[in-house]
Amino acid sequence: MNIRHLLLIIILVIGHAGCKKDKDPEWERCTDCSLEQITGTYGGKATLKEYDEESVLINTAHSDEAYLELSSFSNNSIGISVGVVNLFNASINAGWKSGEYTISSLSDGEFLAEIWRHRDQIKIKGINKRYSELVLENDSVVLVLRSLFDFEVIKTE
């Protein structure tokens, strides 16, 4: 067997290995999830970044014990409680329309989350930013980022 044949076999083997398809599709945005499908209790991981009064990062904490509880109300709104026990908690109210794959709200800072699905599993990935007001010498007020809570949770019940 000459070098050309050996190289051809190696290329074919590598090329074939790269063509393998996963039997299970990856997570995809859930564009048709109903409110009933997404309400419930979630668990997963999170990172909390805390900033000083000049928005300089002063602390980072990681946790595998993040939670999210999503409840529905009668007027097409949802209540969200997200956090890590003894580290961070936010309670958010947001509107909901069927067919949405994002949840966003300006209550309790700024909240944005995306809804993902893999088979029968639902995952929510998002962030919650909190700000504080800083009064400048000329009495103008600016918002200063104080914390960023980044989470990824999967529905458990």
C-alpha positions in Angstrom: 0.0 0.0 0.0 1.5 3.3 -1.0 1.3 6.7 0.7 -1.5 7.9 -1.5 -3.8 5.0 -0.6 -3.0 5.4 3.1 -3.8 9.2 3.0 -7.0 8.5 1.1 -8.1 6.0 3.7 -7.3 8.5 6.5 -9.2 11.3 4.8 -12.2 9.0 4.2 -12.3 7.8 7.8 -12.0 11.4 9.2 -14.5 12.7 6.8 -17.0 9.9 7.7 -16.5 10.5 11.4 -17.3 14.2 11.0 -20.5 13.4 9.1 -22.1 11.6 12.1 -25.5 13.0 12.9 -26.7 13.1 16.5 -29.7 10.9 16.9 -31.3 13.5 19.2 -31.6 17.1 17.9 -30.2 19.9 20.0 -32.2 22.3 22.1 -34.3 24.6 20.0 -36.3 27.7 20.8 -39.8 26.8 21.7 -41.9 29.0 19.5 -45.2 27.1 20.2 -45.0 26.4 23.9 -48.2 27.2 25.8 -48.4 28.9 29.2 -49.4 25.5 30.7 -46.2 23.9 29.3 -43.8 26.4 30.7 -45.4 27.0 34.2 -43.8 25.0 37.0 -40.6 24.5 38.9 -37.1 24.6 37.4 -33.6 23.8 38.6 -30.1 24.4 37.2 -27.1 26.5 37.3 -26.4 30.2 37.6 -23.7 32.8 37.9 -24.0 36.0 40.0 -21.7 39.0 39.2 -21.8 41.9 41.6 -20.5 45.4 40.8 -19.5 48.4 42.8 -20.9 52.0 42.4 -18.8 52.5 39.3 -19.9 49.2 37.7 -16.6 47.6 38.3 -16.8 43.8 38.9 -16.1 43.0 42.6 -17.5 39.5 43.0 -18.5 36.4 41.0 -20.3 33.4 42.5 -21.3 30.2 40.6 -24.0 27.8 41.8 -25.5 24.5 40.6 -28.6 25.2 42.8 -30.4 27.8 40.8 -34.2 27.7 40.9 -37.0 29.3 38.9 -40.7 29.1 39.7 -43.1 30.2 37.0 -46.8 30.8 37.8 -49.6 31.9 35.5 -52.2 34.5 36.4 -55.7 34.8 34.8 -54.9 37.9 32.8 -52.2 36.4 30.5 -49.5 37.4 32.9 -46.8 35.3 34.6 -45.1 35.5 37.9 -41.4 34.5 38.1 -39.3 33.8 41.2 -35.7 33.2 40.3 -32.5 32.8 42.3 -30.2 30.8 44.5 -31.1 30.3 48.2 -29.0 32.7 50.4 -27.4 34.3 47.4 -29.9 36.0 45.1 -33.7 36.3 44.6 -35.8 38.2 42.2 -39.6 38.3 41.9 -40.8 39.4 38.4 -44.1 39.9 36.7 -44.3 39.8 33.0 -46.9 39.6 30.2 -47.3 36.4 28.1 -48.6 35.8 24.6 -48.8 32.3 23.1 -46.2 31.6 20.6 -43.5 33.7 22.3 -40.1 32.2 23.0 -38.9 35.0 25.2 -40.0 36.5 28.6 -39.0 40.0 29.3 -39.8 42.5 32.0 -38.4 45.7 33.5 -39.7 44.9 37.0 -37.0 44.3 39.7 -34.3 45.5 37.3 -34.2 44.1 33.8 -35.2 40.5 33.1 -34.9 38.6 29.8 -35.2 34.9 29.3 -35.5 32.5 26.3 -37.6 29.3 26.3 -36.0 26.2 24.8 -37.3 22.7 24.2 -35.7 19.3 23.7 -38.3 16.5 23.3 -40.5 16.8 26.3 -38.0 18.9 28.3 -38.3 22.7 28.7 -35.3 24.9 29.5 -35.2 28.6 30.4 -32.0 30.6 29.9 -31.9 34.2 31.0 -30.5 37.1 32.9 -31.7 39.5 35.6 -29.8 42.8 35.9 -30.3 45.1 38.9 -29.4 48.8 38.9 -29.0 51.5 41.5 -29.4 55.2 41.0 -26.3 57.4 41.3 -26.8 61.2 41.8 -24.1 63.2 40.0 -22.7 66.6 41.1 -25.1 68.4 38.7 -28.1 66.5 40.4 -28.6 64.3 37.3 -29.3 60.7 38.0 -27.8 57.8 36.2 -28.4 54.0 36.6 -25.4 52.0 37.6 -25.3 48.2 37.1 -25.0 46.5 40.5 -25.6 42.8 39.7 -26.1 40.4 36.8 -27.7 37.1 37.5 -27.2 34.7 34.6 -29.1 31.4 34.8 -29.9 28.2 32.9 -32.6 26.0 34.4 -34.6 22.9 33.2 -38.2 22.1 34.3 -38.4 19.6 37.1 -42.1 19.6 37.7 
